[in-house]
């Protein structure tokens, strides 16, 4: 980004570690000779151009008397020489960018555009790279007028990245950075998977250690963290303790081959729900067979080119026969989909995945 003076948007859900990763990466980038200008947008500075610029300039002990002066000072701070051999490389990073007002984003765009000559081939031209980090709705929602105002900035993007929620391996890795006990690690990773972020894991770990030390909570203290402490912390957070269910069933070698490279789909059903699902699928199948017959009838009516009035009457009759079964089939499909929607998939992939 800094070397190419590009423009990036990084989007990700709350708590997945965006801010933490940025703060970890800044020293590494600075060690590579990149000048990083960083700001976390807050409500105090995100709504006014002057407040936004001054919040950044204040980090460099630069004071200005007007918004125009502040914008010039900002450009002087950001203007690197990324395309000149050994030239200064600058990267502007704004975290919580979804809070930025449109006029602030327009100012960032105007500053970024000053580097167009350098990006178009002028190796002696000044420019900088920019990374805007926000939540999943950043530049995607906010009303027609607000969304439309983003288009000029979006059209300049060189990188548009949606950061996924952490997978199970990442949750386990993060849990291992806190504890080494296998039971605690697995339970904490389960919480991370359920919440879809790492922040909830960090909060749960802190509260667990407070409880273990005899701090907030009703659990016993003593300083040694146990699974009971962790489960109490999760409940205090309004979460649910994840239960493990072990299912063992024998398979001969022939049947076992079926599972190679495939996931196992598990759907929890009561006896009544199992019967409902089976009957529903049968009924839908019968409806589809009936629909094929009706469509064949319509095709025949159209191809025979009989009297128009008789043709319309026959078509209307056939469509009327389809209407009620179609509604019933839709209801059956919705009920079956709801039941199957409970499914979890277990296989060689360490992540459990739910059907949408």
C-alpha positions as CSV (number, residue, x, y, z in Angstrom):
1,X,0.0,0.0,0.0
2,X,2.7,2.5,0.9
3,X,5.0,1.6,-2.0
4,X,2.2,1.9,-4.5
5,X,0.4,4.8,-2.8
6,X,-2.8,2.9,-3.0
7,X,-6.2,3.3,-1.3
8,X,-7.7,0.4,0.7
9,X,-10.8,-0.2,2.6
10,X,-10.8,-3.0,5.2
11,X,-14.1,-4.1,6.6
12,X,-14.8,-6.6,9.4
13,X,-17.2,-7.3,12.2
14,X,-16.7,-5.9,15.7
15,X,-14.2,-7.7,17.9
16,X,-12.4,-9.8,15.3
17,X,-9.1,-8.0,16.0
18,X,-8.8,-5.3,13.4
19,X,-7.5,-2.6,15.7
20,X,-5.2,-5.0,17.5
21,X,-3.7,-6.3,14.3
22,X,-3.2,-2.7,13.0
23,X,-1.4,-1.7,16.2
24,X,0.8,-4.8,16.0
25,X,1.6,-4.1,12.4
26,X,2.5,-0.4,12.7
27,X,5.9,-1.0,14.4
28,X,6.7,-3.6,11.8
29,X,6.0,-1.2,9.0
30,X,8.0,1.6,10.6
31,X,10.9,-0.8,11.0
32,X,10.7,-1.2,7.2
33,X,11.0,2.6,6.7
34,X,7.3,3.4,6.2
35,X,6.0,6.5,8.0
36,X,2.7,5.6,9.4
37,X,0.2,8.3,10.3
38,X,-2.5,6.7,12.4
39,X,-5.8,7.9,14.0
40,X,-8.7,6.2,15.6
41,X,-11.8,8.1,14.6
42,X,-14.1,9.1,17.5
43,X,-17.3,11.0,17.6
44,X,-15.4,14.1,18.8
45,X,-13.2,14.3,15.6
46,X,-15.1,12.3,13.0
47,X,-17.8,14.9,12.2
48,X,-15.7,18.0,11.4
49,X,-12.9,18.4,8.9
50,X,-10.9,20.8,11.1
51,X,-11.3,18.6,14.2
52,X,-10.2,15.5,12.2
53,X,-7.1,17.2,10.7
54,X,-6.1,18.8,14.0
55,X,-6.4,15.5,15.8
56,X,-3.7,14.1,13.5
57,X,-1.5,17.2,13.3
58,X,-1.5,17.5,17.1
59,X,0.4,14.2,17.2
60,X,3.2,16.0,15.4
61,X,3.0,19.2,17.4
62,X,1.6,21.1,14.4
63,X,-1.0,23.9,15.0
64,X,-3.0,25.7,12.4
65,X,-5.4,28.6,12.4
66,X,-7.9,27.5,9.7
67,X,-9.2,24.4,8.0
68,X,-7.4,25.4,4.8
69,X,-4.1,25.8,6.7
70,X,-4.8,22.4,8.4
71,X,-5.3,20.7,5.0
72,X,-2.0,22.1,3.7
73,X,-0.2,21.0,6.8
74,X,-1.7,17.6,6.5
75,X,-0.6,17.3,2.9
76,X,3.0,18.4,3.9
77,X,2.9,15.6,6.5
78,X,1.6,12.9,4.1
79,X,3.4,13.9,0.9
80,X,6.0,11.2,0.4
81,X,8.0,10.1,-2.6
82,X,7.0,6.5,-3.0
83,X,8.0,6.1,-6.6
84,X,11.4,7.7,-6.2
85,X,14.3,5.4,-5.4
86,X,14.8,5.6,-1.6
87,X,12.0,8.2,-1.3
88,X,9.9,8.6,1.8
89,X,6.9,6.3,1.9
90,X,3.9,7.4,3.9
91,X,0.7,5.5,4.9
92,X,-2.3,7.1,6.5
93,X,-4.4,4.6,8.5
94,X,-7.8,5.6,10.0
95,X,-9.5,3.1,12.3
96,X,-13.2,3.2,13.0
97,X,-13.6,4.9,9.7
98,X,-17.4,4.2,9.6
99,X,-17.7,7.1,12.0
100,X,-16.3,9.6,9.5
101,X,-18.7,12.2,8.1
102,X,-19.0,12.5,4.3
103,X,-17.2,15.9,4.3
104,X,-14.2,14.3,6.2
105,X,-14.1,11.5,3.7
106,X,-14.2,14.0,0.8
107,X,-11.2,15.8,2.4
108,X,-9.3,12.5,2.6
109,X,-10.1,11.9,-1.1
110,X,-9.0,15.4,-2.1
111,X,-5.6,14.9,-0.3
112,X,-5.3,11.5,-1.9
113,X,-6.0,12.9,-5.4
114,X,-3.0,15.3,-5.0
115,X,-0.8,12.3,-5.6
116,X,-2.4,11.3,-9.0
117,X,0.5,12.6,-11.0
118,X,2.9,10.4,-9.1
119,X,0.6,7.4,-9.5
120,X,0.4,8.1,-13.3
121,X,4.2,8.0,-13.8
122,X,5.8,11.1,-12.3
123,X,8.5,9.4,-10.2
124,X,9.3,12.7,-8.6
125,X,5.7,13.3,-7.7
126,X,4.4,13.3,-4.1
127,X,1.8,10.8,-2.9
128,X,0.8,8.7,0.0
129,X,-1.1,5.4,0.7
130,X,-4.3,5.3,2.7
131,X,-6.1,2.5,4.6
132,X,-9.6,3.1,6.0
133,X,-10.7,0.4,8.5
134,X,-14.4,0.1,9.4
135,X,-17.3,-2.2,10.2
136,X,-19.1,-4.4,7.6
137,X,-21.5,-1.5,6.7
138,X,-18.8,1.1,6.1
139,X,-19.5,2.7,2.7
140,X,-22.3,0.3,2.1
141,X,-25.3,1.7,4.1
142,X,-26.5,5.0,5.3
143,X,-29.2,6.1,2.9
144,X,-29.2,6.7,-0.9
145,X,-27.6,10.2,-0.7
146,X,-24.9,9.1,1.8
147,X,-24.1,5.9,-0.2
148,X,-24.0,7.9,-3.4
149,X,-21.4,10.3,-1.9
150,X,-19.1,7.3,-1.4
151,X,-18.9,6.4,-5.0
152,X,-16.1,8.9,-5.9
153,X,-13.9,7.5,-3.2
154,X,-14.8,3.8,-3.9
155,X,-13.9,4.4,-7.6
156,X,-10.3,5.1,-6.5
157,X,-9.9,1.9,-4.4
158,X,-6.9,-0.4,-5.2
159,X,-7.9,-2.8,-2.4
160,X,-11.3,-3.6,-1.1
161,X,-11.1,-6.3,1.6
162,X,-13.7,-7.9,3.7
163,X,-12.1,-9.6,6.7
164,X,-13.8,-12.8,7.8
165,X,-14.6,-13.8,11.3
166,X,-11.9,-15.9,13.0
167,X,-12.0,-19.6,12.2
168,X,-11.6,-22.3,14.8
169,X,-7.9,-22.7,14.3
170,X,-7.5,-18.9,14.9
171,X,-9.7,-19.1,18.0
172,X,-7.7,-22.0,19.4
173,X,-4.4,-20.1,18.6
174,X,-5.7,-17.1,20.5
175,X,-6.9,-19.2,23.4
176,X,-3.5,-20.8,23.6
177,X,-1.9,-17.4,23.9
178,X,-3.9,-17.0,27.2
179,X,-3.9,-20.5,28.7
180,X,-2.4,-23.9,27.9
181,X,-4.9,-26.1,29.6
182,X,-6.7,-28.1,26.9
183,X,-10.1,-27.9,28.5
184,X,-10.0,-24.2,29.0
185,X,-8.6,-23.6,25.5
186,X,-11.4,-25.7,23.9
187,X,-14.1,-23.9,25.9
188,X,-12.8,-20.4,25.2
189,X,-12.4,-21.3,21.5
190,X,-16.0,-22.5,21.5
191,X,-17.0,-19.1,22.8
192,X,-15.1,-17.3,20.1
193,X,-16.7,-19.4,17.4
194,X,-20.2,-18.8,18.8
195,X,-19.6,-15.0,19.1
196,X,-17.7,-14.8,15.8
197,X,-14.9,-12.6,17.3
198,X,-11.8,-12.6,19.5
199,X,-12.8,-9.7,21.7
200,X,-15.4,-11.8,23.6
201,X,-12.7,-14.4,24.3
202,X,-10.4,-11.7,25.7
203,X,-13.2,-10.3,27.9
204,X,-14.1,-13.8,29.1
205,X,-10.5,-14.6,30.0
206,X,-10.1,-11.4,32.0
207,X,-13.3,-12.0,33.9
208,X,-12.4,-15.6,34.5
209,X,-9.1,-14.6,36.1
210,X,-10.8,-12.0,38.2
211,X,-13.2,-14.7,39.5
212,X,-10.3,-17.1,40.1
213,X,-8.5,-14.4,42.1
214,X,-11.6,-13.8,44.2
215,X,-12.7,-10.7,42.3
216,X,-16.1,-10.0,40.7
217,X,-18.4,-12.9,40.7
218,X,-19.7,-15.4,43.2
219,X,-17.3,-18.2,42.3
220,X,-14.5,-19.4,44.6
221,X,-11.1,-17.6,44.3
222,X,-7.7,-19.0,44.8
223,X,-5.9,-17.8,41.7
224,X,-5.9,-21.1,39.8
225,X,-8.2,-20.8,36.8
226,X,-10.6,-23.7,36.4
227,X,-13.3,-24.6,33.8
228,X,-15.9,-23.6,36.4
229,X,-14.5,-20.1,36.6
230,X,-14.6,-19.8,32.8
231,X,-18.1,-21.0,32.6
232,X,-19.3,-18.6,35.2
233,X,-17.6,-15.8,33.4
234,X,-19.4,-16.8,30.2
235,X,-22.7,-16.8,32.0
236,X,-22.0,-13.4,33.5
237,X,-21.5,-12.1,29.9
238,X,-24.9,-13.4,28.9
239,X,-23.5,-16.3,26.9
240,X,-24.2,-20.0,27.0
241,X,-21.7,-22.6,27.9
242,X,-21.1,-24.8,24.9
243,X,-22.0,-28.5,25.4
244,X,-20.2,-31.3,23.7
245,X,-22.1,-34.3,22.4
246,X,-20.1,-37.3,21.4
247,X,-21.7,-39.7,18.9
248,X,-20.0,-43.0,18.1
249,X,-21.3,-45.4,15.5
250,X,-19.4,-48.3,13.8
251,X,-19.0,-48.4,10.0
252,X,-17.6,-51.2,7.9
253,X,-14.7,-50.3,5.5
254,X,-17.1,-50.0,2.6
255,X,-19.4,-47.5,4.2
256,X,-16.5,-45.6,5.8
257,X,-15.2,-44.8,2.4
258,X,-18.3,-42.7,1.8
259,X,-17.1,-40.2,4.4
260,X,-13.6,-39.6,2.8
261,X,-13.4,-36.0,1.8
262,X,-17.0,-35.3,2.9
263,X,-18.6,-33.7,6.0
264,X,-21.1,-35.3,8.2
265,X,-24.4,-33.4,8.3
266,X,-26.2,-33.7,11.7
267,X,-29.8,-32.5,12.2
268,X,-31.3,-32.8,15.7
269,X,-35.0,-33.8,15.3
270,X,-37.7,-35.1,17.6
271,X,-39.7,-38.1,16.5
272,X,-42.5,-35.9,15.4
273,X,-40.2,-33.6,13.5
274,X,-38.5,-36.5,11.8
275,X,-41.9,-37.7,10.5
276,X,-42.8,-34.2,9.5
277,X,-39.6,-33.8,7.5
278,X,-40.0,-37.1,5.8
279,X,-43.6,-36.5,4.9
280,X,-42.9,-32.9,3.8
281,X,-40.2,-34.1,1.4
282,X,-42.5,-36.7,-0.1
283,X,-45.3,-34.2,-0.5
284,X,-43.0,-31.7,-2.3
285,X,-41.8,-34.5,-4.6
286,X,-45.4,-35.4,-5.4
287,X,-46.1,-31.7,-6.1
288,X,-43.1,-31.5,-8.5
289,X,-44.4,-34.6,-10.4
290,X,-47.8,-33.0,-10.6
291,X,-46.3,-29.7,-11.8
292,X,-44.5,-31.5,-14.6
293,X,-47.8,-33.0,-15.8
294,X,-49.5,-29.7,-15.7
295,X,-46.7,-28.0,-17.6
296,X,-46.9,-30.8,-20.2
297,X,-50.7,-30.1,-20.5
298,X,-50.1,-26.4,-21.0
299,X,-47.6,-27.1,-23.7
300,X,-50.0,-29.4,-25.5
301,X,-52.8,-26.9,-25.3
302,X,-50.6,-24.2,-26.8
303,X,-49.2,-26.4,-29.5
304,X,-52.7,-27.7,-30.7
305,X,-53.7,-24.1,-31.5
306,X,-57.4,-24.8,-30.8
307,X,-60.1,-22.2,-30.5
308,X,-58.6,-19.3,-28.6
309,X,-61.5,-19.1,-26.1
310,X,-61.2,-22.9,-25.4
311,X,-57.5,-22.5,-25.2
312,X,-57.7,-19.7,-22.6
313,X,-60.2,-21.7,-20.6
314,X,-58.0,-24.8,-20.6
315,X,-54.9,-22.8,-19.5
316,X,-56.9,-21.1,-16.7
317,X,-58.2,-24.5,-15.5
318,X,-54.7,-26.0,-15.4
319,X,-53.2,-23.0,-13.6
320,X,-56.0,-23.1,-11.1
321,X,-55.1,-26.7,-10.4
322,X,-51.5,-25.7,-9.8
323,X,-52.3,-22.7,-7.5
324,X,-53.4,-24.5,-4.3
325,X,-50.7,-27.3,-4.4
326,X,-48.1,-24.6,-5.1
327,X,-49.0,-22.8,-1.9
328,X,-49.0,-26.0,0.1
329,X,-45.6,-27.0,-1.3
330,X,-44.2,-23.6,-0.4
331,X,-45.3,-24.0,3.2
332,X,-43.9,-27.6,3.3
333,X,-40.6,-26.3,1.8
334,X,-40.4,-23.6,4.4
335,X,-41.0,-26.0,7.3
336,X,-38.4,-28.5,5.9
337,X,-35.9,-25.7,5.4
338,X,-36.4,-24.6,9.0
339,X,-35.7,-28.1,10.3
340,X,-32.7,-28.7,8.0
341,X,-31.4,-25.2,9.0
342,X,-30.5,-26.6,12.4
343,X,-27.8,-28.8,10.8
344,X,-24.2,-28.6,11.7
345,X,-21.5,-30.1,9.5
346,X,-18.7,-32.1,11.1
347,X,-15.8,-33.4,9.1
348,X,-12.0,-33.2,8.4
349,X,-12.3,-29.4,8.3
350,X,-11.8,-28.2,11.9
351,X,-14.5,-25.6,11.6
352,X,-18.1,-26.5,12.4
353,X,-20.4,-24.8,9.9
354,X,-24.1,-24.1,10.1
355,X,-26.4,-24.2,7.1
356,X,-27.7,-20.7,6.3
